[in-house]
Amino acid sequence: MEAAGLEWLLGPMQQLVSWGAAGAMVFGGVVPYVPQYRDIRRTQNAEGFSTYVCLVLLVANILRILFWFGRRFESPLLWQSIIMIITMLLMLKLCTEVRVSNDLNIKRRSFSAADSKDEEIKAPPKRSYLAPTLEETRKITGVSFSIVQNAR
């Protein structure tokens, strides 16, 4: 008698647990990317994020969707693939924007110094850092050298 009395509670609870598990499956893959997205947007620095991971996940999820057309599987996995593709595209868009803006800022800084009339940009002299020149050797040792050419 008590088992029949709990049927009204177990049915909806089972359905609620099933929906919760499906929701966790769909959105569980996106959760780790939310703090990364916020951090990249806040710091405007995407150096620690690998775009190759996005590439691999995009290919894997596209292949999973293509597989779904041939052999149907659970719909939460299909929705997970769709949401992961959208997430990876958003991450790639953000990383591309941040890296392009950082590259442009670096180029602007180097061009702005060249445009200034007050500053003169001098290229450092080309020399080997392994072997000192004769002048540097004379300064260090105090011995003067003279270069004598062999006349043959």
Backbone as JSON, one array per atom type, in Angstrom:
{
  "sequence": "MEAAGLEWLLGPMQQLVSWGAAGAMVFGGVVPYVPQYRDIRRTQNAEGFSTYVCLVLLVANILRILFWFGRRFESPLLWQSIIMIITMLLMLKLCTEVRVSNDLNIKRRSFSAADSKDEEIKAPPKRSYLAPTLEETRKITGVSFSIVQNAR",
  "N": [[0.81, -1.19, 0.0], [1.97, 1.23, 0.73], [3.92, 1.59, -1.23], [2.46, 2.14, -3.53], [1.45, 4.54, -2.79], [3.63, 6.21, -2.91], [4.15, 6.5, -5.57], [3.16, 8.76, -6.88], [5.0, 10.65, -6.13], [7.53, 9.62, -6.87], [7.52, 9.44, -9.69], [7.45, 12.18, -10.82], [9.86, 13.02, -9.57], [11.77, 11.36, -10.7], [11.6, 12.21, -13.34], [12.46, 14.86, -13.01], [15.11, 14.49, -12.15], [16.11, 13.27, -14.43], [15.85, 15.37, -16.34], [17.56, 17.2, -15.13], [20.02, 15.83, -15.3], [20.27, 15.69, -18.08], [20.44, 18.42, -18.66], [22.82, 19.05, -17.33], [24.53, 17.54, -18.86], [24.33, 18.81, -21.34], [25.12, 21.5, -20.87], [27.41, 21.22, -19.38], [29.92, 21.01, -20.64], [30.44, 23.58, -21.41], [30.8, 25.13, -19.19], [33.55, 25.3, -18.09], [34.68, 27.16, -19.84], [33.55, 29.62, -19.41], [34.78, 31.17, -17.21], [37.3, 31.5, -18.44], [36.67, 32.97, -20.74], [35.68, 35.33, -19.58], [37.99, 36.18, -18.23], [39.84, 36.57, -20.33], [38.52, 38.6, -21.71], [38.51, 40.59, -19.75], [41.27, 41.08, -19.17], [42.29, 41.49, -21.67], [44.12, 39.79, -22.88], [45.15, 37.01, -24.52], [47.06, 35.06, -24.43], [47.5, 32.68, -22.95], [45.62, 30.91, -23.83], [44.84, 28.22, -25.92], [44.23, 28.07, -29.28], [44.19, 25.83, -30.76], [42.94, 23.88, -29.28], [40.31, 24.72, -29.47], [39.98, 24.27, -32.21], [40.2, 21.44, -32.38], [38.01, 20.67, -30.77], [35.92, 21.83, -32.24], [36.03, 20.34, -34.65], [35.56, 17.75, -33.64], [32.95, 18.01, -32.58], [31.49, 18.75, -34.83], [31.81, 16.46, -36.37], [30.43, 14.69, -34.71], [27.82, 15.67, -34.95], [27.4, 15.19, -37.68], [27.53, 12.41, -37.62], [25.2, 11.91, -36.23], [23.2, 12.24, -38.13], [23.43, 9.91, -39.59], [23.14, 7.82, -37.73], [20.97, 7.92, -35.25], [21.24, 9.32, -31.99], [20.99, 10.06, -28.47], [19.18, 13.06, -27.83], [20.17, 15.09, -25.99], [22.97, 14.88, -26.28], [23.29, 15.71, -28.9], [22.43, 18.37, -28.67], [24.4, 19.23, -26.93], [26.64, 19.18, -28.6], [25.95, 21.17, -30.45], [25.83, 23.45, -28.8], [28.46, 23.5, -27.85], [29.87, 23.99, -30.23], [28.96, 26.58, -30.79], [30.02, 27.87, -28.52], [32.81, 27.47, -28.88], [33.19, 28.91, -31.23], [32.59, 31.48, -30.3], [34.68, 31.78, -28.43], [36.91, 31.66, -30.16], [36.41, 33.93, -31.71], [36.64, 35.98, -29.77], [39.35, 35.6, -28.95], [40.68, 36.09, -31.36], [39.97, 38.78, -31.85], [41.19, 40.01, -29.61], [43.91, 39.33, -29.94], [44.46, 40.53, -32.43], [43.98, 43.22, -31.84], [45.97, 43.63, -29.91], [48.28, 43.15, -31.46], [48.05, 45.26, -33.26], [48.34, 47.43, -31.52], [51.01, 47.12, -30.72], [52.31, 47.5, -33.16], [51.53, 50.14, -33.67], [52.86, 51.49, -31.62], [55.54, 51.11, -32.36], [55.62, 52.43, -34.8], [54.9, 55.0, -34.02], [57.11, 55.96, -32.62], [58.94, 56.19, -34.66], [57.85, 58.18, -36.16], [58.2, 60.48, -34.76], [59.77, 63.62, -34.7], [61.61, 64.56, -32.95], [62.97, 62.44, -31.91], [65.55, 60.24, -32.78], [66.05, 57.33, -34.47], [68.42, 54.94, -34.06], [70.19, 52.33, -35.5], [71.59, 49.54, -33.89], [75.1, 48.85, -33.88], [76.34, 46.3, -36.04], [77.8, 43.48, -34.84], [79.8, 40.83, -33.62], [78.9, 39.22, -30.67], [80.34, 37.38, -29.41], [83.1, 37.48, -29.93], [85.33, 39.94, -28.99], [86.06, 43.21, -30.36], [89.15, 44.55, -31.77], [89.65, 47.02, -30.64], [88.12, 46.95, -28.26], [89.47, 44.87, -26.95], [91.99, 46.05, -26.59], [91.27, 48.08, -24.8], [90.5, 46.6, -22.58], [92.76, 45.0, -21.91], [94.93, 46.71, -22.1], [96.92, 46.5, -23.91], [98.28, 47.41, -26.99], [97.47, 46.7, -30.32], [98.75, 46.03, -33.53], [97.87, 45.86, -36.86], [99.23, 43.92, -39.27], [99.74, 43.51, -42.63], [100.27, 40.72, -44.64], [102.52, 40.71, -47.13], [102.75, 39.26, -50.13]],
  "CA": [[0.0, 0.0, 0.0], [2.82, 2.41, 0.8], [4.6, 1.73, -2.52], [1.51, 2.79, -4.44], [1.28, 5.91, -2.31], [4.8, 7.01, -3.27], [4.23, 6.61, -7.03], [2.9, 10.14, -7.3], [6.21, 11.42, -5.85], [8.68, 9.07, -7.57], [7.43, 9.75, -11.13], [7.99, 13.53, -11.1], [11.25, 13.12, -9.12], [12.58, 10.7, -11.73], [11.61, 13.11, -14.5], [13.27, 16.01, -12.65], [16.5, 14.04, -12.17], [16.44, 13.04, -15.84], [16.06, 16.68, -16.96], [18.78, 17.78, -14.54], [21.18, 15.15, -15.89], [20.37, 16.13, -19.47], [20.93, 19.81, -18.63], [24.24, 19.01, -16.96], [25.26, 16.99, -20.01], [24.34, 19.8, -22.42], [25.86, 22.72, -20.52], [28.61, 20.9, -18.61], [31.14, 21.27, -21.41], [30.62, 25.02, -21.6], [31.1, 25.76, -17.9], [34.95, 25.71, -17.9], [35.07, 28.24, -20.73], [32.99, 30.89, -18.95], [35.81, 31.99, -16.55], [38.35, 31.86, -19.4], [36.13, 34.04, -21.59], [35.65, 36.56, -18.78], [39.37, 36.59, -17.94], [40.43, 37.11, -21.57], [37.87, 39.88, -22.0], [38.92, 41.57, -18.74], [42.69, 41.41, -19.27], [42.64, 41.71, -23.08], [45.31, 39.0, -23.12], [44.73, 35.65, -24.85], [48.27, 34.26, -24.64], [47.44, 31.38, -22.31], [44.55, 30.1, -24.4], [45.24, 27.57, -27.16], [43.18, 28.0, -30.29], [44.17, 24.46, -31.29], [41.91, 23.17, -28.52], [39.05, 25.08, -30.13], [39.93, 23.57, -33.5], [39.93, 20.03, -32.14], [36.64, 20.53, -30.3], [35.02, 22.11, -33.36], [36.03, 19.19, -35.56], [34.91, 16.63, -32.96], [31.51, 18.23, -32.46], [30.92, 18.71, -36.18], [31.73, 15.04, -36.73], [29.35, 14.08, -33.92], [26.55, 16.06, -35.57], [27.29, 14.44, -38.93], [27.23, 11.03, -37.25], [23.8, 11.87, -35.78], [22.34, 12.07, -39.3], [23.5, 8.52, -40.01], [22.62, 6.94, -36.68], [20.45, 8.81, -34.21], [21.55, 9.06, -30.59], [20.2, 10.91, -27.57], [19.15, 14.47, -28.21], [21.06, 15.95, -25.2], [24.31, 14.87, -26.87], [23.23, 16.57, -30.09], [22.39, 19.76, -28.2], [25.72, 19.53, -26.38], [27.52, 19.48, -29.73], [25.57, 22.48, -31.02], [26.23, 24.5, -27.85], [29.93, 23.54, -27.83], [30.3, 24.67, -31.46], [28.71, 28.02, -30.59], [30.99, 28.32, -27.51], [34.15, 27.51, -29.48], [33.21, 30.04, -32.17], [32.69, 32.7, -29.5], [36.04, 31.86, -27.89], [37.82, 32.01, -31.26], [36.15, 35.33, -32.07], [37.25, 36.82, -28.73], [40.82, 35.49, -29.02], [41.12, 36.77, -32.58], [39.85, 40.23, -31.63], [42.19, 40.44, -28.62], [45.26, 39.22, -30.52], [44.6, 41.53, -33.48], [44.11, 44.55, -31.22], [47.3, 43.7, -29.28], [49.26, 43.29, -32.53], [47.95, 46.62, -33.79], [48.91, 48.34, -30.52], [52.47, 47.0, -30.79], [52.75, 48.15, -34.4], [51.35, 51.59, -33.52], [53.92, 52.0, -30.77], [56.81, 51.16, -33.08], [55.53, 53.47, -35.81], [54.81, 56.32, -33.4], [58.47, 56.39, -32.29], [59.62, 56.54, -35.9], [57.25, 59.4, -36.7], [58.59, 61.63, -33.96], [60.89, 64.36, -35.28], [62.58, 64.81, -31.9], [63.75, 61.24, -31.63], [66.23, 59.65, -33.91], [66.23, 55.91, -34.23], [69.71, 54.47, -34.56], [70.33, 50.88, -35.46], [72.81, 49.17, -33.18], [76.12, 48.35, -34.82], [76.36, 44.86, -36.19], [79.07, 42.9, -34.45], [79.66, 39.56, -32.93], [78.96, 39.37, -29.22], [81.21, 36.35, -28.88], [84.5, 37.89, -30.04], [85.46, 41.39, -28.89], [86.84, 43.86, -31.41], [90.51, 44.87, -31.34], [89.59, 48.2, -29.78], [87.66, 46.52, -26.95], [90.54, 44.08, -26.35], [93.01, 47.0, -26.16], [90.78, 48.78, -23.61], [90.45, 45.67, -21.46], [94.09, 44.51, -21.53], [95.91, 47.78, -22.11], [97.93, 46.19, -24.92], [97.85, 47.87, -28.3], [97.75, 45.77, -31.39], [98.85, 46.63, -34.85], [97.54, 44.87, -37.9], [100.25, 43.92, -40.32], [99.29, 42.68, -43.72], [101.29, 39.91, -45.23], [102.72, 41.05, -48.55], [103.31, 38.12, -50.86]],
  "C": [[0.85, 1.26, 0.0], [3.56, 2.65, -0.51], [3.71, 2.43, -3.52], [1.32, 4.24, -4.04], [2.45, 6.8, -2.69], [4.97, 7.17, -4.79], [4.04, 8.04, -7.51], [4.13, 11.02, -7.07], [7.41, 10.93, -6.67], [8.67, 9.4, -9.07], [7.98, 11.13, -11.45], [9.45, 13.7, -10.67], [12.19, 12.49, -10.15], [12.69, 11.58, -12.97], [12.49, 14.32, -14.23], [14.76, 15.65, -12.67], [16.96, 13.82, -13.6], [16.7, 14.36, -16.56], [17.33, 17.35, -16.43], [20.03, 17.15, -15.13], [21.37, 15.57, -17.35], [20.89, 17.56, -19.55], [22.41, 19.88, -18.28], [25.08, 18.49, -18.12], [25.4, 18.04, -21.11], [25.25, 20.97, -22.08], [27.14, 22.45, -19.74], [29.9, 21.17, -19.34], [31.45, 22.74, -21.57], [31.13, 25.7, -20.33], [32.56, 26.14, -17.73], [35.38, 26.89, -18.76], [34.53, 29.6, -20.3], [34.04, 31.72, -18.2], [36.94, 32.39, -17.49], [37.9, 33.01, -20.28], [36.15, 35.36, -20.82], [37.05, 37.09, -18.51], [40.03, 37.19, -19.18], [39.83, 38.46, -21.89], [38.33, 40.97, -21.02], [40.36, 42.02, -18.94], [43.13, 41.79, -20.68], [43.95, 41.0, -23.42], [44.88, 37.55, -23.33], [45.92, 34.72, -25.03], [48.17, 32.87, -24.04], [46.41, 30.43, -22.91], [44.98, 29.54, -25.74], [44.07, 27.5, -28.13], [43.14, 26.62, -30.94], [43.15, 23.6, -30.55], [40.54, 23.46, -29.14], [38.91, 24.35, -31.46], [39.56, 22.11, -33.32], [38.48, 19.82, -31.69], [35.62, 20.85, -31.39], [34.91, 20.92, -34.3], [35.29, 18.02, -34.92], [33.4, 16.8, -32.89], [30.82, 18.26, -33.82], [30.79, 17.26, -36.64], [30.63, 14.32, -35.96], [27.99, 14.42, -34.51], [26.35, 15.31, -36.89], [26.97, 12.97, -38.67], [25.77, 10.88, -36.85], [22.86, 11.68, -36.97], [22.34, 10.62, -39.78], [22.88, 7.57, -39.0], [22.24, 7.81, -35.48], [20.87, 8.35, -32.83], [20.77, 10.04, -29.76], [20.29, 12.38, -27.94], [19.99, 15.37, -27.3], [22.49, 15.99, -25.74], [24.37, 15.72, -28.13], [23.24, 18.04, -29.68], [23.73, 20.17, -27.59], [26.68, 19.9, -27.5], [27.22, 20.85, -30.31], [26.04, 23.6, -30.1], [27.74, 24.61, -27.78], [30.47, 24.22, -29.09], [30.11, 26.17, -31.31], [29.73, 28.59, -29.6], [32.38, 28.46, -28.11], [34.25, 28.65, -30.49], [33.3, 31.37, -31.43], [34.09, 32.88, -28.91], [37.04, 32.25, -28.98], [37.64, 33.46, -31.68], [36.81, 36.27, -31.07], [38.77, 36.79, -28.82], [41.37, 36.21, -30.24], [41.06, 38.28, -32.4], [40.94, 40.74, -30.69], [43.59, 40.41, -29.23], [45.47, 40.25, -31.62], [44.77, 42.92, -32.87], [45.47, 44.69, -30.53], [48.39, 43.86, -30.33], [49.24, 44.69, -33.11], [48.54, 47.63, -32.81], [50.43, 48.3, -30.56], [52.98, 47.7, -32.03], [52.6, 49.66, -34.31], [52.47, 52.19, -32.68], [55.23, 52.11, -31.54], [56.77, 52.22, -34.17], [55.49, 54.86, -35.19], [56.2, 56.82, -33.02], [59.21, 56.82, -33.55], [59.09, 57.84, -36.48], [57.7, 60.65, -35.95], [59.83, 62.3, -34.56], [61.98, 64.6, -34.24], [63.49, 63.62, -31.66], [64.37, 60.72, -32.91], [66.48, 58.19, -33.58], [67.53, 55.49, -34.87], [69.75, 52.96, -34.44], [71.61, 50.53, -34.73], [73.84, 48.63, -34.17], [76.12, 46.83, -34.85], [77.75, 44.36, -35.84], [78.79, 41.6, -33.73], [79.79, 39.8, -31.43], [79.87, 38.32, -28.6], [82.67, 36.78, -28.89], [84.57, 39.41, -29.95], [86.3, 41.95, -30.05], [88.24, 44.16, -30.87], [90.51, 46.06, -30.38], [89.14, 47.83, -28.36], [88.74, 45.71, -26.23], [91.65, 44.99, -25.84], [92.56, 47.71, -24.88], [90.83, 47.87, -22.39], [91.86, 45.32, -20.98], [95.12, 45.61, -21.43], [97.01, 47.56, -23.13], [97.42, 46.67, -26.26], [98.3, 46.86, -29.35], [97.92, 46.55, -32.68], [98.62, 45.53, -35.87], [98.56, 45.02, -39.01], [99.76, 42.99, -41.41], [100.48, 41.94, -44.3], [101.39, 40.28, -46.72], [103.37, 39.88, -49.21], [103.48, 38.46, -52.29]]
}
